[in-house]
Amino acid sequence: MEKLYTLNPRALWAQVKKEHFSFWMVCVYLILQYFDPLRIYHRLAFLPLDKVAFGLAVLALPMDPCRRWVRDSTNVWITLFWIVLILASAFATYPLISWSHWFDFFGWYLIYFLIINSVTTSERYFIFLVIFLLANFKLSFFGARTWVSRGFGFVKWGIIGPPGPFQNSADLSTEMLMFAPIALELAIFVRPYAKGVTRWFVMLGAVTGAMTVLGASSRGAQVALAAQSAWVAIQHKLRLKVLIAIALIVGLGYALLPAGEIARFRTAGDDKTSLQRFDYWRAGLKMIENHPVLGVGYFNFAPVYASHASDKLWHGIAQLPHNIFIQVGTDAGLLGLGIFLILIYRNFKISREILRMCGRNSNAPPFAPSVARGLAVAACGFVIAGQFNTVSYYPFLWINLALTVSLANIVRKSEEPSASAVRERRRRRDLRGLTARARSSADDLQVTRNSR
């Protein structure tokens, strides 16, 4: 593992070659989802490479010697959430619209189980995490470069990402909130192992991620970034070096924040965007009040809003409610919203469990505490940014949840005694039994002699 911690490409590739084909396909699927060459290069659009990679991973999984059915209550809750969405689609106001979006969540549901049952060793987890960070670094570097090329200026559309789930400026910002804390924690962890250039390269990921958030003109994501900075300081027990680093980053970020963006914060609550979202939120709460059990239907907020408030279409069409809780509440009612909240809670709870298990288990992977802290901070960013954006069925939460459950499984497994330890324990137990029987026989023999 220490060779992997150096982040040397040769060491990483040597470990990848040792892994099973099923794990290879899981990694390929992750790369295709985040780099998404099929949408960028339209000539490749006819090739369903992501579906092929996913299918091959599933078919090869039973032959993978490292596969493991991971038992976690999160599996039950995420399955219940999927069932509720099906029921909400069946009883939706506009069922055809619901069924047209059926794979938006179901795809991540399948990927969640594929990840937690494939990424079952420390080596695999570290490689998978590095691929995840590299894919996000491509996005963050593009965003930071775009902002720098504008002279750190402000444009109302922010930074547009590549085609796909990260194209919208606010969605790209949310993904950076999921990436930057993990990159920061990993950079701190690999400091004793990696060379200076490699270590600073990982840290550059965290910096460019934060720069993308600042330049993307998403106020909700910027508020979430500030909250994440405070959480990181608290997690590291307010050490002076950490406080100075965060203060410098925050101060530099504020100094570079365009005047137009600062003006948007000053007009927050009164500008057109804020008024639009207030109107959506009021309408969404009313829909939940009128349909408390299963909501108006999966992805039915926009058509229901358009049919009841045709005079309030801000952009000529009805949009999503710009709030993850109102989105899930209107999509699946209080039943679905309750399960959704439990899944978010599980994300935080499992992260805390990982830290506790690592504290009492010397065999736990050394990187586990750092990654667990990063995953928790990322989940915090998702929740805060999600109060102003509609990202419930995007990869943000589901990939983070899969990484958290997978890491917890690996740490738990490290607490289990190894096969050699079990054999040694049995040998010692058998030896003690033989010794006890020998002593008993000797005592019986001595009693017999004395009686004679």
C-alpha positions in Angstrom: 0.0 0.0 0.0 2.8 2.4 0.7 3.9 2.2 -2.9 0.4 3.3 -3.9 0.5 6.2 -1.4 3.4 7.6 -3.4 0.9 8.1 -6.2 3.6 6.8 -8.6 1.8 6.0 -11.9 3.9 2.8 -12.3 3.0 1.5 -8.9 -0.7 2.3 -9.5 -0.7 0.7 -12.9 1.1 -2.4 -11.5 -1.7 -2.8 -9.0 -4.4 -2.3 -11.5 -3.0 -5.1 -13.7 -3.3 -7.5 -10.7 -7.0 -6.8 -10.2 -9.9 -8.7 -11.8 -11.6 -7.8 -15.1 -14.8 -6.8 -13.3 -13.0 -4.1 -11.3 -11.4 -2.8 -14.5 -14.8 -2.4 -16.0 -16.1 -0.5 -12.9 -13.2 1.9 -13.3 -13.8 2.3 -17.0 -17.5 3.1 -16.3 -16.5 5.7 -13.8 -14.1 7.3 -16.3 -16.8 7.3 -19.0 -19.3 8.9 -16.7 -17.0 11.8 -15.6 -15.0 12.4 -18.8 -18.1 11.5 -20.9 -16.3 11.4 -24.3 -19.5 10.2 -26.0 -21.2 13.6 -25.4 -18.0 15.6 -26.1 -17.1 13.7 -29.3 -20.4 13.3 -31.2 -18.8 10.9 -33.7 -18.6 8.3 -30.8 -22.2 8.8 -29.7 -23.4 5.7 -31.5 -21.1 3.6 -29.3 -22.8 2.8 -25.9 -19.5 2.4 -24.2 -20.7 3.2 -20.7 -23.5 0.6 -21.0 -21.1 -2.0 -22.4 -18.6 -1.4 -19.5 -21.4 -1.6 -16.9 -22.8 -4.8 -18.4 -19.3 -6.4 -18.6 -18.7 -5.4 -14.9 -22.0 -7.1 -13.8 -21.4 -10.2 -15.9 -17.8 -10.6 -14.6 -18.6 -9.8 -11.0 -19.6 -13.4 -10.0 -16.1 -14.6 -11.1 -14.3 -11.9 -9.1 -12.5 -13.6 -6.2 -12.7 -10.3 -4.2 -16.4 -9.8 -4.6 -18.3 -9.5 -1.4 -22.0 -8.9 -0.7 -21.8 -5.9 1.6 -24.4 -5.8 4.3 -25.4 -2.4 5.4 -28.7 -0.9 6.4 -28.1 1.8 3.7 -28.8 -0.9 1.1 -32.3 -1.4 2.5 -33.1 2.4 2.6 -31.8 3.0 -0.9 -34.0 0.1 -2.1 -37.0 1.5 -0.3 -36.4 4.9 -1.9 -36.4 3.2 -5.4 -39.6 1.4 -4.6 -41.3 4.6 -3.4 -40.2 6.4 -6.6 -41.8 3.6 -8.6 -45.1 3.9 -6.7 -44.9 7.7 -7.1 -44.5 7.2 -10.9 -47.4 4.8 -11.0 -49.8 7.2 -9.2 -48.3 10.4 -10.7 -50.4 13.2 -12.1 -48.6 12.7 -15.4 -47.3 9.1 -15.4 -45.7 9.2 -18.9 -43.4 12.0 -17.7 -42.4 10.0 -14.7 -41.6 6.8 -16.6 -39.6 8.8 -19.1 -37.2 9.6 -16.3 -37.2 6.2 -14.6 -33.5 5.6 -15.2 -32.3 8.9 -13.8 -32.2 7.4 -10.3 -32.3 3.7 -11.1 -28.9 3.9 -12.9 -27.2 5.3 -9.8 -29.0 2.7 -7.7 -27.4 0.0 -9.8 -24.0 1.7 -9.8 -24.1 2.1 -6.0 -24.4 -1.7 -5.5 -21.8 -2.4 -8.2 -19.3 -0.1 -6.4 -19.8 -1.4 -2.9 -19.6 -5.0 -4.0 -16.6 -4.6 -6.3 -14.4 -2.1 -4.4 -13.8 -4.3 -1.4 -10.1 -4.1 -0.7 -7.8 -1.2 0.4 -5.9 -1.4 -2.9 -9.0 -1.3 -5.0 -10.5 1.6 -3.0 -7.4 3.7 -3.3 -7.1 3.2 -7.0 -10.8 3.9 -7.5 -10.5 7.0 -5.4 -7.5 8.2 -7.5 -9.4 7.7 -10.7 -12.4 9.7 -9.2 -10.1 12.5 -8.2 -8.3 12.6 -11.6 -11.6 12.7 -13.4 -12.7 15.6 -11.3 -9.4 17.4 -11.6 -10.0 17.6 -15.3 -13.2 19.4 -14.6 -11.7 21.7 -11.9 -8.7 22.6 -14.0 -11.0 23.5 -16.9 -13.1 25.7 -14.6 -10.2 27.4 -13.0 -8.5 28.0 -16.4 -11.7 29.5 -17.7 -12.0 31.9 -14.7 -8.4 33.0 -15.0 -8.8 33.6 -18.8 -11.6 36.0 -17.9 -9.3 37.9 -15.6 -11.3 36.6 -12.7 -14.3 38.5 -14.1 -18.0 37.9 -13.7 -20.4 36.6 -16.3 -24.0 35.7 -15.5 -23.9 32.2 -16.9 -20.8 31.3 -14.7 -18.7 28.4 -16.0 -20.3 25.9 -18.3 -18.9 22.4 -18.0 -18.8 19.6 -20.6 -22.1 18.1 -21.9 -23.7 15.9 -19.3 -24.6 16.2 -15.7 -22.0 18.9 -15.0 -22.8 21.2 -17.9 -24.9 23.6 -15.8 -22.7 26.1 -13.9 -24.5 25.3 -10.5 -24.2 21.6 -11.1 -20.5 21.9 -11.9 -20.0 23.9 -8.7 -21.7 21.1 -6.7 -19.5 18.5 -8.1 -16.5 20.6 -7.1 -17.8 20.7 -3.6 -17.9 16.8 -3.7 -14.3 16.7 -5.0 -12.3 19.5 -3.3 -12.6 18.3 0.4 -11.5 14.7 -0.6 -8.6 16.0 -2.6 -7.5 18.2 0.3 -7.6 15.4 2.8 -5.8 13.0 0.5 -3.1 15.7 -0.1 -2.6 16.0 3.6 -2.4 12.2 4.0 0.1 11.4 1.2 2.5 14.2 2.4 4.9 11.7 4.1 4.8 9.3 1.1 4.6 11.3 -2.1 7.3 13.5 -3.6 6.8 17.3 -3.4 5.5 17.7 -7.0 3.0 14.9 -6.7 1.8 16.1 -3.3 1.3 19.6 -4.6 -0.4 18.3 -7.7 -3.1 16.7 -5.4 -3.4 19.9 -3.5 -3.8 21.8 -6.8 -7.0 19.8 -7.3 -8.5 21.2 -4.1 -7.4 24.7 -5.1 -8.8 24.5 -8.6 -12.0 23.0 -7.3 -12.5 26.0 -5.0 -11.6 28.4 -7.8 -14.2 26.8 -10.1 -16.8 27.3 -7.3 -15.9 31.0 -7.0 -15.9 31.6 -10.7 -19.1 29.6 -11.5 -21.4 32.3 -10.1 -23.5 29.9 -8.0 -24.2 31.7 -4.7 -25.5 28.5 -3.0 -22.3 26.7 -3.9 -20.2 29.5 -2.6 -22.0 29.5 0.7 -21.4 25.8 0.9 -17.7 26.3 0.2 -17.5 28.7 3.1 -19.2 26.2 5.4 -16.9 23.4 4.2 -13.9 25.5 5.0 -15.2 26.1 8.6 -15.9 22.3 9.0 -12.3 21.4 7.8 -10.9 23.8 10.4 -13.0 22.2 13.1 -12.1 18.7 12.0 -8.4 19.5 12.3 -9.0 20.9 15.8 -8.4 24.5 14.8 -4.6 24.0 14.4 -2.8 27.2 13.7 -1.4 26.0 10.4 -4.8 24.9 9.2 -6.5 28.2 10.3 -3.8 30.3 8.6 -4.2 28.2 5.4 -8.0 28.5 5.4 -7.8 32.2 6.2 -5.5 32.8 3.3 -7.7 30.8 0.9 -10.8 32.6 2.1 -9.2 36.0 1.9 -7.7 35.4 -1.5 -11.1 34.0 -2.7 -12.9 37.1 -1.5 -10.3 39.4 -3.0 -10.6 37.6 -6.4 -14.4 37.4 -6.2 -15.7 39.6 -9.1 -17.6 42.8 -8.2 -20.6 41.5 -10.1 -20.7 38.4 -7.9 -20.5 40.5 -4.7 -23.3 42.6 -6.0 -25.4 39.4 -6.5 -24.9 38.6 -2.8 -26.0 42.1 -1.8 -29.2 41.7 -3.8 -29.9 38.1 -2.7 -33.6 37.8 -1.8 -34.7 40.7 -4.0 -33.4 39.9 -7.4 -35.3 38.0 -10.1 -33.6 34.7 -9.5 -34.4 34.7 -5.8 -38.0 35.7 -6.4 -38.4 32.9 -8.9 -37.0 30.3 -6.4 -39.2 31.6 -3.6 -42.2 31.1 -5.9 -41.1 27.6 -6.8 -40.6 26.7 -3.1 -44.0 28.0 -2.1 -45.6 26.1 -5.0 -43.7 22.9 -4.1 -44.7 23.1 -0.4 -48.3 23.5 -1.5 -48.0 20.4 -3.7 -46.6 18.4 -0.7 -49.4 19.7 1.5 -52.0 18.6 -1.0 -50.3 15.2 -1.9 -48.4 14.3 1.4 -48.0 10.5 0.8 -46.5 10.2 -2.7 -46.3 13.7 -3.9 -47.6 14.8 -7.4 -45.3 12.3 -9.1 -41.7 11.6 -10.0 -40.5 14.6 -12.1 -44.0 16.0 -12.1 -43.3 19.3 -10.4 -42.7 21.3 -13.6 -45.8 20.2 -15.5 -48.0 20.5 -12.4 -46.6 24.0 -11.8 -47.1 25.0 -15.4 -50.7 23.8 -15.4 -51.6 25.7 -12.2 -49.4 28.8 -12.5 -49.2 29.4 -16.3 -48.9 33.2 -15.6 -45.7 32.7 -13.5 -43.5 31.0 -16.0 -40.3 33.0 -15.5 -38.4 31.8 -18.5 -41.4 30.8 -20.6 -41.3 27.2 -19.2 -41.6 25.7 -15.8 -38.3 24.6 -14.2 -37.4 22.2 -11.4 -37.9 23.6 -7.8 -34.2 24.4 -7.2 -34.2 22.6 -3.8 -33.4 18.9 -3.2 -35.9 18.5 -0.4 -38.8 20.1 -2.2 -37.8 18.2 -5.3 -38.0 14.8 -3.5 -41.1 15.9 -1.5 -43.0 16.8 -4.7 -41.7 13.7 -6.5 -42.3 11.1 -3.8 -44.2 12.8 -1.0 -43.2 12.8 2.7 -42.6 9.1 2.4 -39.9 9.5 -0.1 -38.5 12.6 1.6 -38.2 10.8 4.9 -36.2 8.0 3.3 -34.0 10.6 1.4 -33.2 12.3 4.7 -32.3 9.0 6.3 -29.9 8.3 3.4 -28.2 11.6 3.9 -28.0 10.9 7.7 -26.5 7.5 6.9 -23.8 9.2 4.9 -22.7 11.3 7.9 -23.2 8.5 10.4 -21.1 6.0 8.5 -18.3 8.6 8.2 -18.3 8.9 12.0 -18.3 5.1 12.4 -15.3 4.8 10.2 -13.4 7.3 12.4 -14.4 5.4 15.5 -13.4 2.0 14.0 -10.0 3.4 12.9 -9.4 4.8 16.4 -9.6 1.3 17.9 -8.3 -0.8 15.1 -4.6 -0.6 14.2 -5.2 -2.8 11.1 -7.5 -0.2 9.4 -6.2 1.3 6.2 -4.2 4.4 7.2 -5.9 6.6 4.6 -9.4 5.7 5.9 -9.8 8.5 8.5 -8.7 11.2 6.0 -11.0 10.0 3.3 -13.9 9.6 5.8 -13.5 13.3 6.8 -13.4 14.3 3.2 -16.5 12.4 2.4 -18.4 13.9 5.3 -17.4 17.5 4.3 -18.4 16.7 0.7 -21.9 15.5 1.9 -22.2 18.8 3.8 -21.5 20.8 0.7 -24.1 18.8 -1.2 -26.8 19.5 1.4 -26.1 23.2 1.5 -25.8 23.7 -2.2 -28.8 21.5 -2.7 -31.0 24.1 -1.0 -30.6 26.3 -4.1 -30.2 23.7 -6.8 -32.1 20.6 -8.0 -29.5 17.8 -8.0 -31.2 14.9 -6.1 -30.8 12.4 -8.9 -27.4 13.5 -10.1 -24.3 11.4 -9.2 -23.2 13.7 -6.3 -24.9 12.0 -3.3 -25.0 8.5 -4.7 -21.3 8.2 -5.6 -20.4 9.8 -2.3 -22.7 7.3 -0.5 -21.2 4.3 -2.3 -17.6 5.5 -1.5 -18.6 5.9 2.2 -20.3 2.4 2.5 -17.5 0.8 0.6 -14.8 2.3 2.9 -16.8 1.3 6.0 -16.9 -2.3 4.7 -13.1 -2.3 4.2 -12.5 -0.9 7.7 -14.9 -3.5 9.2 -13.2 -6.3 7.3 -9.8 -5.2 8.7 -11.1 -5.8 12.2 -11.8 -9.4 11.4 -9.0 -11.8 12.3 -7.0 -13.1 9.3 -7.0 -16.8 8.3 -3.5 -17.2 9.7 -4.5 -15.6 12.9 -7.5 -17.9 13.2 -5.3 -20.9 12.6 -2.8 -19.7 15.2 -5.6 -19.1 17.7 -7.0 -22.7 17.1 -3.5 -24.2 17.4 -3.0 -22.5 20.7 -6.4 -23.5 21.9 -5.8 -27.2 20.9 -2.4 -27.1 22.6 -3.9 -25.8 25.8 -6.5 -28.6 25.6 -3.8 -31.2 25.2 -1.8 -29.8 28.1 -4.9 -29.8 30.3 -5.7 -33.4 29.4 -2.1 -34.4 30.0 -2.1 -32.8 33.4 -5.4 -34.5 34.2 -4.0 -37.9 33.3 -0.9 -37.3 35.3 -3.0 -36.3 38.3 -5.1 -39.5 37.9 -2.0 -41.6 37.7 -0.6 -40.1 40.9 -3.9 -40.7 42.7 -3.8 -44.3 41.7 -0.2 -44.8 42.9 -1.0 -43.2 46.2 -4.1 -45.4 46.8 -1.9 -48.5 46.3 
